[in-house]
């Protein structure tokens, strides 16, 4: 399954949208949390919210990739260490 990835900024906040090419359906939508300077929140709390949002993004990307893998939509993964064996010069 192929995806179309759209990225943009809403003000200063990045947004991400991943859509299925064949159906056009949105598979994932994410927006970085906004800084609410008017609310006078604790800067540490704002930093923690931003960090949680980034963790949420990677968790959702992992789940999307896992779904593709389980449906057989991805190429088979190379065996562990296969890249090392292919790049090493062979002793003759």
Kinemage of the C-alpha trace (Angstrom):
@kinemage 1
@onewidth
@group {chain A} dominant
@subgroup {mainchain}
@vectorlist {calphas} color= white
{ca unk a 1} P 0.000 0.000 0.000
{ca unk a 2} L 1.466 3.341 -1.005
{ca unk a 3} L 1.055 6.468 1.076
{ca unk a 4} L 1.057 10.167 0.334
{ca unk a 5} L 2.636 12.180 3.160
{ca unk a 6} L 1.594 15.794 3.617
{ca unk a 7} L 3.492 18.100 5.934
{ca unk a 8} L 2.801 21.739 6.663
{ca unk a 9} L 2.892 24.386 9.359
{ca unk a 10} L -0.120 25.790 11.161
{ca unk a 11} L 1.419 28.970 12.460
{ca unk a 12} L 4.681 27.733 13.952
{ca unk a 13} L 3.394 24.224 14.716
{ca unk a 14} L 4.213 21.376 12.310
{ca unk a 15} L 1.432 19.063 11.169
{ca unk a 16} L 1.640 15.681 9.462
{ca unk a 17} L -0.958 13.734 7.496
{ca unk a 18} L -0.463 10.293 5.953
{ca unk a 19} L -3.034 9.259 3.332
{ca unk a 20} L -3.578 5.980 1.489
{ca unk a 21} L -2.916 6.640 -2.216
{ca unk a 22} L -5.485 4.169 -3.568
{ca unk a 23} L -8.460 5.155 -1.392
{ca unk a 24} L -7.423 8.666 -0.374
{ca unk a 25} L -8.340 7.912 3.244
{ca unk a 26} L -6.349 9.510 6.034
{ca unk a 27} L -4.372 6.827 7.847
{ca unk a 28} L -2.783 9.150 10.402
{ca unk a 29} L -3.064 12.838 11.295
{ca unk a 30} L -0.809 14.524 13.862
{ca unk a 31} L -0.188 18.067 15.042
{ca unk a 32} L 2.546 19.310 17.344
{ca unk a 33} L 1.030 20.818 20.512
{ca unk a 34} L 0.675 24.566 20.563
{ca unk a 35} L 2.348 26.794 23.094
{ca unk a 36} L -0.358 28.625 24.980
{ca unk a 37} L 1.594 31.639 26.128
{ca unk a 38} L -1.579 33.329 27.336
{ca unk a 39} L -2.281 30.647 29.952
{ca unk a 40} L 1.023 31.200 31.820
{ca unk a 41} L 1.663 27.491 32.202
{ca unk a 42} L 4.772 26.070 33.727
{ca unk a 43} L 7.529 25.839 31.052
{ca unk a 44} L 8.457 22.355 32.294
{ca unk a 45} L 4.868 21.188 31.820
{ca unk a 46} L 4.840 22.578 28.268
{ca unk a 47} L 8.139 20.812 27.512
{ca unk a 48} L 6.713 17.553 28.857
{ca unk a 49} L 3.611 17.903 26.644
{ca unk a 50} L 5.791 18.484 23.579
{ca unk a 51} L 7.893 15.426 24.405
{ca unk a 52} L 4.761 13.302 24.881
{ca unk a 53} L 3.449 14.467 21.497
{ca unk a 54} L 6.660 13.376 19.773
{ca unk a 55} L 6.500 9.992 21.514
{ca unk a 56} L 2.875 9.670 20.388
{ca unk a 57} L 3.898 10.401 16.789
{ca unk a 58} L 6.534 7.657 16.759
{ca unk a 59} L 4.192 5.204 18.486
{ca unk a 60} L 1.526 5.810 15.824
{ca unk a 61} L 4.071 5.488 12.997
{ca unk a 62} L 5.258 2.209 14.513
{ca unk a 63} L 1.676 0.894 14.657
{ca unk a 64} L 1.044 1.934 11.051
{ca unk a 65} L 4.201 0.160 9.880
{ca unk a 66} L 3.343 -2.920 11.957
{ca unk a 67} L -0.114 -3.055 10.381
{ca unk a 68} L 1.456 -2.951 6.913
{ca unk a 69} L 3.915 -5.698 7.844
{ca unk a 70} L 1.180 -7.969 9.230
{ca unk a 71} L -0.951 -7.475 6.121
{ca unk a 72} L 2.035 -8.465 3.959
{ca unk a 73} L 2.232 -5.061 2.298
{ca unk a 74} L 5.938 -4.576 3.056
{ca unk a 75} L 8.911 -6.356 1.563
{ca unk a 76} L 10.272 -9.081 3.809
{ca unk a 77} L 12.739 -7.837 6.372
{ca unk a 78} L 16.370 -8.908 5.822
{ca unk a 79} L 17.746 -11.334 8.349
{ca unk a 80} L 19.439 -9.868 11.362
{ca unk a 81} L 23.015 -8.942 10.471
{ca unk a 82} L 22.511 -9.468 6.724
{ca unk a 83} L 23.773 -5.973 5.963
{ca unk a 84} L 27.036 -6.749 7.745
{ca unk a 85} L 27.669 -9.912 5.770
{ca unk a 86} L 26.961 -8.169 2.472
{ca unk a 87} L 29.313 -5.241 3.163
{ca unk a 88} L 32.271 -7.281 4.469
{ca unk a 89} L 34.971 -8.170 1.966
{ca unk a 90} L 35.429 -11.910 1.793
{ca unk a 91} L 38.771 -13.473 2.611
{ca unk a 92} L 40.003 -15.734 -0.138
